[in-house]
Amino acid sequence: MAEMSEIHDFAVKYHSLYVNPQTTNFDVKDGFAEQCLAFGFEMDCGNRFIATFSSGAFYENKELNKVIDDIDDVQLLGSAILSHWRYVTHWSCSDLLGEKHRPWFITAFGRLAVITEETVLAAI
């Protein structure tokens, strides 16, 4: 399993990519799934995340914002991010960087960066 600092760097990198209006779909697709799987994140269609929070929080940024501060499980959130990414790229035929999904990823990666940073700092 990856070091928490590696997951933190990954979260910061992708948060920055999603915030940047110059980012391309290639930037957020190339090697993404492989990195997630290397961290132990699971593509479970969001089932665990939905069971813990709600389907609304898995699909809609407005609903995710209602629960985001309650999320402190790195694996749960990482798996939700991978599953949401897979949903967008393979099932919804949407744009990862479009107005529907970009805010969700910004919120999710922002929280992943926060909770991994807390873990890294606690280990020091």
N, CA, C and O atoms as CSV, one atom per row, in Angstrom:
chain,resi,resn,atom,element,x,y,z
A,1,MET,N,N,0.834,-1.182,0.000
A,1,MET,CA,C,0.000,0.000,0.000
A,1,MET,C,C,0.879,1.245,0.000
A,1,MET,O,O,1.996,1.230,0.518
A,2,ALA,N,N,0.375,2.295,-0.573
A,2,ALA,CA,C,1.129,3.535,-0.715
A,2,ALA,C,C,1.273,4.254,0.622
A,2,ALA,O,O,0.468,4.091,1.539
A,3,GLU,N,N,2.310,5.037,0.691
A,3,GLU,CA,C,2.501,5.909,1.842
A,3,GLU,C,C,1.445,7.020,1.778
A,3,GLU,O,O,1.041,7.448,0.697
A,4,MET,N,N,1.014,7.470,2.944
A,4,MET,CA,C,0.005,8.526,2.990
A,4,MET,C,C,0.507,9.798,2.307
A,4,MET,O,O,-0.284,10.532,1.713
A,5,SER,N,N,1.803,10.064,2.384
A,5,SER,CA,C,2.345,11.257,1.728
A,5,SER,C,C,2.199,11.175,0.203
A,5,SER,O,O,2.022,12.196,-0.462
A,6,GLU,N,N,2.272,9.963,-0.344
A,6,GLU,CA,C,2.080,9.787,-1.795
A,6,GLU,C,C,0.631,10.075,-2.180
A,6,GLU,O,O,0.368,10.699,-3.208
A,7,ILE,N,N,-0.298,9.622,-1.360
A,7,ILE,CA,C,-1.714,9.893,-1.628
A,7,ILE,C,C,-1.981,11.386,-1.491
A,7,ILE,O,O,-2.744,11.957,-2.270
A,8,HIS,N,N,-1.361,12.012,-0.512
A,8,HIS,CA,C,-1.517,13.453,-0.338
A,8,HIS,C,C,-1.011,14.197,-1.582
A,8,HIS,O,O,-1.696,15.084,-2.092
A,9,ASP,N,N,0.167,13.846,-2.064
A,9,ASP,CA,C,0.720,14.494,-3.267
A,9,ASP,C,C,-0.193,14.285,-4.471
A,9,ASP,O,O,-0.386,15.197,-5.276
A,10,PHE,N,N,-0.749,13.094,-4.590
A,10,PHE,CA,C,-1.699,12.768,-5.658
A,10,PHE,C,C,-2.938,13.670,-5.553
A,10,PHE,O,O,-3.386,14.230,-6.553
A,11,ALA,N,N,-3.483,13.806,-4.345
A,11,ALA,CA,C,-4.680,14.627,-4.131
A,11,ALA,C,C,-4.407,16.093,-4.470
A,11,ALA,O,O,-5.226,16.749,-5.114
A,12,VAL,N,N,-3.272,16.594,-4.040
A,12,VAL,CA,C,-2.910,17.985,-4.326
A,12,VAL,C,C,-2.739,18.188,-5.834
A,12,VAL,O,O,-3.199,19.184,-6.391
A,13,LYS,N,N,-2.075,17.234,-6.483
A,13,LYS,CA,C,-1.864,17.327,-7.933
A,13,LYS,C,C,-3.196,17.397,-8.672
A,13,LYS,O,O,-3.393,18.269,-9.519
A,14,TYR,N,N,-4.114,16.478,-8.353
A,14,TYR,CA,C,-5.376,16.452,-9.091
A,14,TYR,C,C,-6.303,17.592,-8.700
A,14,TYR,O,O,-7.075,18.069,-9.532
A,15,HIS,N,N,-6.244,18.033,-7.465
A,15,HIS,CA,C,-7.017,19.209,-7.080
A,15,HIS,C,C,-6.552,20.396,-7.926
A,15,HIS,O,O,-7.372,21.140,-8.464
A,16,SER,N,N,-5.255,20.565,-8.037
A,16,SER,CA,C,-4.698,21.660,-8.839
A,16,SER,C,C,-5.093,21.545,-10.304
A,16,SER,O,O,-5.412,22.547,-10.944
A,17,LEU,N,N,-5.075,20.326,-10.837
A,17,LEU,CA,C,-5.471,20.130,-12.230
A,17,LEU,C,C,-6.931,20.517,-12.453
A,17,LEU,O,O,-7.249,21.199,-13.427
A,18,TYR,N,N,-7.820,20.085,-11.555
A,18,TYR,CA,C,-9.242,20.388,-11.736
A,18,TYR,C,C,-9.555,21.866,-11.542
A,18,TYR,O,O,-10.498,22.382,-12.142
A,19,VAL,N,N,-8.781,22.549,-10.716
A,19,VAL,CA,C,-8.979,23.981,-10.499
A,19,VAL,C,C,-8.486,24.793,-11.699
A,19,VAL,O,O,-9.037,25.851,-12.002
A,20,ASN,N,N,-7.471,24.308,-12.368
A,20,ASN,CA,C,-6.850,25.028,-13.476
A,20,ASN,C,C,-7.736,24.963,-14.728
A,20,ASN,O,O,-8.013,23.872,-15.226
A,21,PRO,N,N,-8.180,26.113,-15.237
A,21,PRO,CA,C,-9.031,26.107,-16.434
A,21,PRO,C,C,-8.302,25.662,-17.702
A,21,PRO,O,O,-8.949,25.381,-18.710
A,22,GLN,N,N,-6.975,25.593,-17.672
A,22,GLN,CA,C,-6.195,25.182,-18.837
A,22,GLN,C,C,-5.988,23.661,-18.911
A,22,GLN,O,O,-5.450,23.156,-19.897
A,23,THR,N,N,-6.406,22.947,-17.891
A,23,THR,CA,C,-6.236,21.498,-17.854
A,23,THR,C,C,-7.042,20.838,-18.962
A,23,THR,O,O,-8.158,21.258,-19.268
A,24,THR,N,N,-6.464,19.800,-19.560
A,24,THR,CA,C,-7.148,19.054,-20.614
A,24,THR,C,C,-7.671,17.730,-20.068
A,24,THR,O,O,-7.257,17.281,-18.999
A,25,ASN,N,N,-8.569,17.122,-20.799
A,25,ASN,CA,C,-9.074,15.808,-20.402
A,25,ASN,C,C,-7.941,14.785,-20.348
A,25,ASN,O,O,-7.942,13.898,-19.494
A,26,PHE,N,N,-6.989,14.906,-21.248
A,26,PHE,CA,C,-5.843,14.000,-21.221
A,26,PHE,C,C,-5.116,14.097,-19.880
A,26,PHE,O,O,-4.702,13.083,-19.319
A,27,ASP,N,N,-4.964,15.323,-19.369
A,27,ASP,CA,C,-4.266,15.539,-18.098
A,27,ASP,C,C,-4.920,14.780,-16.941
A,27,ASP,O,O,-4.226,14.285,-16.053
A,28,VAL,N,N,-6.242,14.686,-16.949
A,28,VAL,CA,C,-6.942,14.044,-15.832
A,28,VAL,C,C,-7.322,12.589,-16.121
A,28,VAL,O,O,-7.918,11.922,-15.275
A,29,LYS,N,N,-6.980,12.105,-17.303
A,29,LYS,CA,C,-7.256,10.710,-17.639
A,29,LYS,C,C,-6.003,9.842,-17.662
A,29,LYS,O,O,-6.018,8.708,-17.185
A,30,ASP,N,N,-4.935,10.370,-18.210
A,30,ASP,CA,C,-3.730,9.586,-18.450
A,30,ASP,C,C,-3.137,9.029,-17.154
A,30,ASP,O,O,-2.626,9.776,-16.319
A,31,GLY,N,N,-3.212,7.723,-17.003
A,31,GLY,CA,C,-2.633,7.036,-15.851
A,31,GLY,C,C,-3.409,7.168,-14.554
A,31,GLY,O,O,-2.970,6.668,-13.518
A,32,PHE,N,N,-4.551,7.831,-14.593
A,32,PHE,CA,C,-5.305,8.099,-13.371
A,32,PHE,C,C,-5.765,6.813,-12.679
A,32,PHE,O,O,-5.504,6.620,-11.492
A,33,ALA,N,N,-6.438,5.947,-13.406
A,33,ALA,CA,C,-6.974,4.721,-12.796
A,33,ALA,C,C,-5.851,3.858,-12.224
A,33,ALA,O,O,-5.995,3.283,-11.145
A,34,GLU,N,N,-4.756,3.770,-12.931
A,34,GLU,CA,C,-3.625,2.964,-12.465
A,34,GLU,C,C,-3.066,3.505,-11.151
A,34,GLU,O,O,-2.719,2.734,-10.256
A,35,GLN,N,N,-2.980,4.823,-11.037
A,35,GLN,CA,C,-2.513,5.422,-9.784
A,35,GLN,C,C,-3.460,5.099,-8.643
A,35,GLN,O,O,-3.028,4.729,-7.551
A,36,CYS,N,N,-4.746,5.239,-8.897
A,36,CYS,CA,C,-5.743,4.947,-7.861
A,36,CYS,C,C,-5.656,3.493,-7.403
A,36,CYS,O,O,-5.682,3.212,-6.204
A,37,LEU,N,N,-5.554,2.591,-8.342
A,37,LEU,CA,C,-5.477,1.170,-8.002
A,37,LEU,C,C,-4.195,0.865,-7.227
A,37,LEU,O,O,-4.202,0.017,-6.335
A,38,ALA,N,N,-3.100,1.543,-7.557
A,38,ALA,CA,C,-1.846,1.350,-6.836
A,38,ALA,C,C,-1.968,1.805,-5.380
A,38,ALA,O,O,-1.258,1.296,-4.512
A,39,PHE,N,N,-2.862,2.757,-5.108
A,39,PHE,CA,C,-3.094,3.224,-3.746
A,39,PHE,C,C,-4.065,2.317,-2.985
A,39,PHE,O,O,-4.300,2.516,-1.793
A,40,GLY,N,N,-4.622,1.333,-3.672
A,40,GLY,CA,C,-5.576,0.434,-3.030
A,40,GLY,C,C,-7.016,0.907,-3.122
A,40,GLY,O,O,-7.903,0.322,-2.500
A,41,PHE,N,N,-7.260,1.973,-3.903
A,41,PHE,CA,C,-8.629,2.433,-4.094
A,41,PHE,C,C,-9.363,1.409,-4.960
A,41,PHE,O,O,-8.778,0.809,-5.861
A,42,GLU,N,N,-10.634,1.222,-4.678
A,42,GLU,CA,C,-11.425,0.227,-5.401
A,42,GLU,C,C,-12.479,0.887,-6.273
A,42,GLU,O,O,-13.092,1.883,-5.889
A,43,MET,N,N,-12.678,0.318,-7.450
A,43,MET,CA,C,-13.745,0.764,-8.324
A,43,MET,C,C,-14.960,-0.088,-7.972
A,43,MET,O,O,-15.145,-1.182,-8.504
A,44,ASP,N,N,-15.782,0.434,-7.069
A,44,ASP,CA,C,-16.947,-0.329,-6.591
A,44,ASP,C,C,-18.261,0.330,-6.991
A,44,ASP,O,O,-19.298,0.089,-6.372
A,45,CYS,N,N,-18.215,1.156,-8.023
A,45,CYS,CA,C,-19.391,1.894,-8.513
A,45,CYS,C,C,-19.934,2.861,-7.470
A,45,CYS,O,O,-21.078,3.305,-7.564
A,46,GLY,N,N,-19.115,3.184,-6.480
A,46,GLY,CA,C,-19.539,4.110,-5.439
A,46,GLY,C,C,-20.413,3.482,-4.379
A,46,GLY,O,O,-20.942,4.188,-3.520
A,47,ASN,N,N,-20.577,2.166,-4.418
A,47,ASN,CA,C,-21.517,1.506,-3.510
A,47,ASN,C,C,-21.225,1.752,-2.036
A,47,ASN,O,O,-22.145,2.033,-1.268
A,48,ARG,N,N,-19.975,1.652,-1.631
A,48,ARG,CA,C,-19.637,1.858,-0.214
A,48,ARG,C,C,-19.869,3.313,0.190
A,48,ARG,O,O,-20.382,3.586,1.276
A,49,PHE,N,N,-19.493,4.236,-0.678
A,49,PHE,CA,C,-19.698,5.658,-0.411
A,49,PHE,C,C,-21.186,5.972,-0.322
A,49,PHE,O,O,-21.619,6.684,0.584
A,50,ILE,N,N,-21.962,5.450,-1.251
A,50,ILE,CA,C,-23.412,5.673,-1.267
A,50,ILE,C,C,-24.050,5.101,-0.007
A,50,ILE,O,O,-24.926,5.733,0.583
A,51,ALA,N,N,-23.622,3.910,0.411
A,51,ALA,CA,C,-24.166,3.302,1.629
A,51,ALA,C,C,-23.817,4.122,2.867
A,51,ALA,O,O,-24.605,4.191,3.811
A,52,THR,N,N,-22.648,4.738,2.866
A,52,THR,CA,C,-22.211,5.529,4.019
A,52,THR,C,C,-22.837,6.917,4.025
A,52,THR,O,O,-23.199,7.425,5.087
A,53,PHE,N,N,-22.970,7.537,2.859
A,53,PHE,CA,C,-23.490,8.901,2.773
A,53,PHE,C,C,-24.805,8.918,1.995
A,53,PHE,O,O,-25.873,8.816,2.598
A,54,SER,N,N,-24.748,9.042,0.692
A,54,SER,CA,C,-25.971,9.024,-0.127
A,54,SER,C,C,-25.597,8.961,-1.596
A,54,SER,O,O,-24.466,9.266,-1.975
A,55,SER,N,N,-26.554,8.565,-2.418
A,55,SER,CA,C,-26.289,8.563,-3.856
A,55,SER,C,C,-26.161,10.004,-4.350
A,55,SER,O,O,-25.397,10.278,-5.276
A,56,GLY,N,N,-26.901,10.916,-3.739
A,56,GLY,CA,C,-26.794,12.321,-4.117
A,56,GLY,C,C,-25.375,12.839,-3.940
A,56,GLY,O,O,-24.862,13.557,-4.798
A,57,ALA,N,N,-24.736,12.476,-2.826
A,57,ALA,CA,C,-23.370,12.924,-2.558
A,57,ALA,C,C,-22.381,12.291,-3.533
A,57,ALA,O,O,-21.332,12.872,-3.812
A,58,PHE,N,N,-22.701,11.119,-4.047
A,58,PHE,CA,C,-21.818,10.478,-5.020
A,58,PHE,C,C,-21.944,11.130,-6.399
A,58,PHE,O,O,-20.963,11.214,-7.138
A,59,TYR,N,N,-23.139,11.587,-6.740
A,59,TYR,CA,C,-23.363,12.099,-8.088
A,59,TYR,C,C,-23.374,13.629,-8.208
A,59,TYR,O,O,-23.095,14.158,-9.284
A,60,GLU,N,N,-23.687,14.338,-7.140
A,60,GLU,CA,C,-23.893,15.782,-7.226
A,60,GLU,C,C,-23.021,16.546,-6.239
A,60,GLU,O,O,-22.982,16.215,-5.054
A,61,ASN,N,N,-22.332,17.552,-6.718
A,61,ASN,CA,C,-21.458,18.346,-5.859
A,61,ASN,C,C,-22.230,19.054,-4.745
A,61,ASN,O,O,-21.738,19.160,-3.622
A,62,LYS,N,N,-23.418,19.531,-5.045
A,62,LYS,CA,C,-24.230,20.217,-4.025
A,62,LYS,C,C,-24.456,19.302,-2.825
A,62,LYS,O,O,-24.352,19.738,-1.679
A,63,GLU,N,N,-24.761,18.050,-3.087
A,63,GLU,CA,C,-24.989,17.086,-2.011
A,63,GLU,C,C,-23.676,16.657,-1.354
A,63,GLU,O,O,-23.629,16.438,-0.143
A,64,LEU,N,N,-22.614,16.536,-2.148
A,64,LEU,CA,C,-21.310,16.187,-1.590
A,64,LEU,C,C,-20.870,17.255,-0.592
A,64,LEU,O,O,-20.319,16.931,0.460
A,65,ASN,N,N,-21.110,18.515,-0.913
A,65,ASN,CA,C,-20.722,19.603,-0.015
A,65,ASN,C,C,-21.397,19.511,1.346
A,65,ASN,O,O,-20.852,19.993,2.339
A,66,LYS,N,N,-22.568,18.903,1.405
A,66,LYS,CA,C,-23.289,18.759,2.675
A,66,LYS,C,C,-22.606,17.781,3.628
A,66,LYS,O,O,-22.764,17.884,4.845
A,67,VAL,N,N,-21.842,16.827,3.075
A,67,VAL,CA,C,-21.234,15.783,3.917
A,67,VAL,C,C,-19.713,15.791,3.898
A,67,VAL,O,O,-19.080,15.025,4.625
A,68,ILE,N,N,-19.124,16.641,3.080
A,68,ILE,CA,C,-17.683,16.558,2.832
A,68,ILE,C,C,-16.863,16.644,4.113
A,68,ILE,O,O,-15.861,15.941,4.242
A,69,ASP,N,N,-17.257,17.478,5.053
A,69,ASP,CA,C,-16.484,17.621,6.286
A,69,ASP,C,C,-16.600,16.409,7.202
A,69,ASP,O,O,-15.822,16.270,8.146
A,70,ASP,N,N,-17.561,15.535,6.933
A,70,ASP,CA,C,-17.731,14.307,7.722
A,70,ASP,C,C,-16.876,13.157,7.195
A,70,ASP,O,O,-16.773,12.113,7.839
A,71,ILE,N,N,-16.269,13.344,6.039
A,71,ILE,CA,C,-15.483,12.281,5.420
A,71,ILE,C,C,-14.063,12.331,5.959
A,71,ILE,O,O,-13.362,13.332,5.813
A,72,ASP,N,N,-13.648,11.224,6.591
A,72,ASP,CA,C,-12.285,11.148,7.116
A,72,ASP,C,C,-11.602,9.828,6.786
A,72,ASP,O,O,-10.510,9.552,7.282
A,73,ASP,N,N,-12.229,9.026,5.965
A,73,ASP,CA,C,-11.693,7.728,5.559
A,73,ASP,C,C,-11.053,7.870,4.173
A,73,ASP,O,O,-11.747,8.049,3.172
A,74,VAL,N,N,-9.737,7.789,4.135
A,74,VAL,CA,C,-8.983,7.977,2.892
A,74,VAL,C,C,-9.388,6.942,1.847
A,74,VAL,O,O,-9.612,7.296,0.689
A,75,GLN,N,N,-9.482,5.695,2.226
A,75,GLN,CA,C,-9.825,4.644,1.268
A,75,GLN,C,C,-11.247,4.813,0.738
A,75,GLN,O,O,-11.492,4.611,-0.451
A,76,LEU,N,N,-12.174,5.178,1.603
A,76,LEU,CA,C,-13.555,5.394,1.177
A,76,LEU,C,C,-13.626,6.531,0.166
A,76,LEU,O,O,-14.252,6.391,-0.885
A,77,LEU,N,N,-12.989,7.647,0.477
A,77,LEU,CA,C,-13.030,8.793,-0.432
A,77,LEU,C,C,-12.248,8.515,-1.707
A,77,LEU,O,O,-12.704,8.867,-2.795
A,78,GLY,N,N,-11.086,7.892,-1.598
A,78,GLY,CA,C,-10.304,7.559,-2.788
A,78,GLY,C,C,-11.065,6.626,-3.720
A,78,GLY,O,O,-11.043,6.797,-4.938
A,79,SER,N,N,-11.735,5.647,-3.142
A,79,SER,CA,C,-12.534,4.721,-3.948
A,79,SER,C,C,-13.722,5.431,-4.577
A,79,SER,O,O,-14.096,5.120,-5.708
A,80,ALA,N,N,-14.320,6.377,-3.866
A,80,ALA,CA,C,-15.433,7.154,-4.430
A,80,ALA,C,C,-14.943,7.999,-5.604
A,80,ALA,O,O,-15.622,8.110,-6.626
A,81,ILE,N,N,-13.755,8.594,-5.448
A,81,ILE,CA,C,-13.188,9.394,-6.537
A,81,ILE,C,C,-12.939,8.519,-7.762
A,81,ILE,O,O,-13.305,8.898,-8.875
A,82,LEU,N,N,-12.324,7.362,-7.571
A,82,LEU,CA,C,-12.075,6.452,-8.694
A,82,LEU,C,C,-13.388,6.015,-9.327
A,82,LEU,O,O,-13.513,6.006,-10.552
A,83,SER,N,N,-14.354,5.657,-8.518
A,83,SER,CA,C,-15.640,5.198,-9.037
A,83,SER,C,C,-16.382,6.314,-9.768
A,83,SER,O,O,-17.002,6.069,-10.802
A,84,HIS,N,N,-16.326,7.530,-9.243
A,84,HIS,CA,C,-16.975,8.661,-9.911
A,84,HIS,C,C,-16.278,8.947,-11.243
A,84,HIS,O,O,-16.933,9.211,-12.251
A,85,TRP,N,N,-14.948,8.892,-11.236
A,85,TRP,CA,C,-14.180,9.086,-12.460
A,85,TRP,C,C,-14.587,8.044,-13.510
A,85,TRP,O,O,-14.800,8.369,-14.678
A,86,ARG,N,N,-14.688,6.806,-13.072
A,86,ARG,CA,C,-15.087,5.720,-13.983
A,86,ARG,C,C,-16.515,5.927,-14.490
A,86,ARG,O,O,-16.803,5.700,-15.665
A,87,TYR,N,N,-17.398,6.357,-13.600
A,87,TYR,CA,C,-18.779,6.650,-13.998
A,87,TYR,C,C,-18.802,7.703,-15.105
A,87,TYR,O,O,-19.497,7.547,-16.109
A,88,VAL,N,N,-18.040,8.768,-14.913
A,88,VAL,CA,C,-18.024,9.854,-15.896
A,88,VAL,C,C,-17.394,9.393,-17.204
A,88,VAL,O,O,-17.933,9.674,-18.275
A,89,THR,N,N,-16.279,8.702,-17.141
A,89,THR,CA,C,-15.544,8.349,-18.352
A,89,THR,C,C,-16.144,7.175,-19.113
A,89,THR,O,O,-15.954,7.070,-20.325
A,90,HIS,N,N,-16.863,6.290,-18.430
A,90,HIS,CA,C,-17.344,5.092,-19.111
A,90,HIS,C,C,-18.856,4.943,-19.188
A,90,HIS,O,O,-19.356,4.255,-20.078
A,91,TRP,N,N,-19.592,5.567,-18.287
A,91,TRP,CA,C,-21.033,5.323,-18.262
A,91,TRP,C,C,-21.856,6.545,-18.636
A,91,TRP,O,O,-22.830,6.422,-19.380
A,92,SER,N,N,-21.495,7.699,-18.148
A,92,SER,CA,C,-22.329,8.874,-18.414
A,92,SER,C,C,-21.934,9.590,-19.705
A,92,SER,O,O,-22.660,10.455,-20.195
A,93,CYS,N,N,-20.770,9.219,-20.248
A,93,CYS,CA,C,-20.268,9.861,-21.473
A,93,CYS,C,C,-20.225,11.381,-21.318
A,93,CYS,O,O,-20.498,12.122,-22.262
A,94,SER,N,N,-19.881,11.822,-20.129
A,94,SER,CA,C,-19.771,13.241,-19.843
A,94,SER,C,C,-18.313,13.672,-19.890
A,94,SER,O,O,-17.411,12.870,-20.132
A,95,ASP,N,N,-18.116,14.941,-19.653
A,95,ASP,CA,C,-16.791,15.536,-19.651
A,95,ASP,C,C,-16.316,15.680,-18.208
A,95,ASP,O,O,-16.997,16.302,-17.392
A,96,LEU,N,N,-15.159,15.115,-17.888
A,96,LEU,CA,C,-14.602,15.225,-16.536
A,96,LEU,C,C,-14.425,16.679,-16.123
A,96,LEU,O,O,-14.529,17.003,-14.940
A,97,LEU,N,N,-14.162,17.550,-17.075
A,97,LEU,CA,C,-13.880,18.943,-16.781
A,97,LEU,C,C,-15.065,19.861,-17.051
A,97,LEU,O,O,-14.934,21.084,-17.016
A,98,GLY,N,N,-16.216,19.264,-17.319
A,98,GLY,CA,C,-17.419,20.054,-17.565
A,98,GLY,C,C,-18.006,20.587,-16.267
A,98,GLY,O,O,-17.592,20.196,-15.176
A,99,GLU,N,N,-18.964,21.474,-16.398
A,99,GLU,CA,C,-19.532,22.142,-15.219
A,99,GLU,C,C,-20.284,21.196,-14.290
A,99,GLU,O,O,-20.503,21.535,-13.127
A,100,LYS,N,N,-20.680,20.036,-14.761
A,100,LYS,CA,C,-21.374,19.085,-13.901
A,100,LYS,C,C,-20.409,18.320,-12.997
A,100,LYS,O,O,-20.729,18.076,-11.833
A,101,HIS,N,N,-19.237,17.937,-13.503
A,101,HIS,CA,C,-18.348,17.059,-12.740
A,101,HIS,C,C,-17.117,17.741,-12.157
A,101,HIS,O,O,-16.619,17.315,-11.115
A,102,ARG,N,N,-16.622,18.776,-12.797
A,102,ARG,CA,C,-15.413,19.445,-12.295
A,102,ARG,C,C,-15.568,19.884,-10.837
A,102,ARG,O,O,-14.670,19.621,-10.037
A,103,PRO,N,N,-16.672,20.543,-10.455
A,103,PRO,CA,C,-16.798,20.959,-9.053
A,103,PRO,C,C,-16.784,19.778,-8.067
A,103,PRO,O,O,-16.255,19.897,-6.962
A,104,TRP,N,N,-17.365,18.647,-8.469
A,104,TRP,CA,C,-17.369,17.465,-7.605
A,104,TRP,C,C,-15.936,17.009,-7.345
A,104,TRP,O,O,-15.567,16.727,-6.205
A,105,PHE,N,N,-15.139,16.939,-8.393
A,105,PHE,CA,C,-13.744,16.515,-8.238
A,105,PHE,C,C,-12.936,17.526,-7.430
A,105,PHE,O,O,-12.084,17.135,-6.632
A,106,ILE,N,N,-13.187,18.806,-7.623
A,106,ILE,CA,C,-12.483,19.826,-6.831
A,106,ILE,C,C,-12.790,19.633,-5.350
A,106,ILE,O,O,-11.883,19.676,-4.518
A,107,THR,N,N,-14.040,19.423,-5.020
A,107,THR,CA,C,-14.442,19.205,-3.632
A,107,THR,C,C,-13.819,17.933,-3.078
A,107,THR,O,O,-13.247,17.940,-1.989
A,108,ALA,N,N,-13.929,16.840,-3.826
A,108,ALA,CA,C,-13.428,15.548,-3.343
A,108,ALA,C,C,-11.914,15.544,-3.189
A,108,ALA,O,O,-11.398,15.091,-2.167
A,109,PHE,N,N,-11.202,16.041,-4.183
A,109,PHE,CA,C,-9.733,16.078,-4.078
A,109,PHE,C,C,-9.277,17.052,-2.994
A,109,PHE,O,O,-8.273,16.808,-2.324
A,110,GLY,N,N,-10.002,18.144,-2.820
A,110,GLY,CA,C,-9.667,19.077,-1.745
A,110,GLY,C,C,-9.759,18.409,-0.385
A,110,GLY,O,O,-8.884,18.588,0.463
A,111,ARG,N,N,-10.812,17.645,-0.179
A,111,ARG,CA,C,-10.976,16.941,1.098
A,111,ARG,C,C,-9.934,15.837,1.251
A,111,ARG,O,O,-9.398,15.645,2.342
A,112,LEU,N,N,-9.639,15.111,0.175
A,112,LEU,CA,C,-8.625,14.065,0.243
A,112,LEU,C,C,-7.274,14.674,0.622
A,112,LEU,O,O,-6.523,14.081,1.396
A,113,ALA,N,N,-6.967,15.830,0.091
A,113,ALA,CA,C,-5.716,16.506,0.445
A,113,ALA,C,C,-5.698,16.872,1.926
A,113,ALA,O,O,-4.675,16.719,2.592
A,114,VAL,N,N,-6.816,17.348,2.435
A,114,VAL,CA,C,-6.897,17.744,3.851
A,114,VAL,C,C,-6.726,16.541,4.768
A,114,VAL,O,O,-5.933,16.585,5.708
A,115,ILE,N,N,-7.466,15.465,4.503
A,115,ILE,CA,C,-7.396,14.329,5.441
A,115,ILE,C,C,-6.080,13.570,5.336
A,115,ILE,O,O,-5.634,12.979,6.320
A,116,THR,N,N,-5.455,13.575,4.177
A,116,THR,CA,C,-4.146,12.926,4.080
A,116,THR,C,C,-3.070,13.801,4.713
A,116,THR,O,O,-2.119,13.287,5.301
A,117,GLU,N,N,-3.212,15.100,4.599
A,117,GLU,CA,C,-2.248,15.997,5.237
A,117,GLU,C,C,-2.308,15.844,6.756
A,117,GLU,O,O,-1.274,15.840,7.424
A,118,GLU,N,N,-3.521,15.719,7.299
A,118,GLU,CA,C,-3.689,15.545,8.735
A,118,GLU,C,C,-2.991,14.264,9.201
A,118,GLU,O,O,-2.350,14.246,10.252
A,119,THR,N,N,-3.119,13.206,8.417
A,119,THR,CA,C,-2.502,11.936,8.755
A,119,THR,C,C,-0.978,12.035,8.664
A,119,THR,O,O,-0.267,11.522,9.528
A,120,VAL,N,N,-0.486,12.687,7.628
A,120,VAL,CA,C,0.963,12.846,7.454
A,120,VAL,C,C,1.541,13.673,8.611
A,120,VAL,O,O,2.578,13.319,9.172
A,121,LEU,N,N,0.869,14.768,8.963
A,121,LEU,CA,C,1.354,15.624,10.048
A,121,LEU,C,C,1.290,14.922,11.393
A,121,LEU,O,O,2.159,15.128,12.240
A,122,ALA,N,N,0.273,14.094,11.602
A,122,ALA,CA,C,0.136,13.372,12.872
A,122,ALA,C,C,1.263,12.350,13.039
A,122,ALA,O,O,1.648,12.021,14.161
A,123,ALA,N,N,1.785,11.854,11.920
A,123,ALA,CA,C,2.852,10.852,11.974
A,123,ALA,C,C,4.228,11.451,12.273
A,123,ALA,O,O,5.177,10.737,12.596
A,124,ILE,N,N,4.311,12.769,12.157
A,124,ILE,CA,C,5.611,13.429,12.369
A,124,ILE,C,C,5.896,13.577,13.857
A,124,ILE,O,O,6.941,14.108,14.236
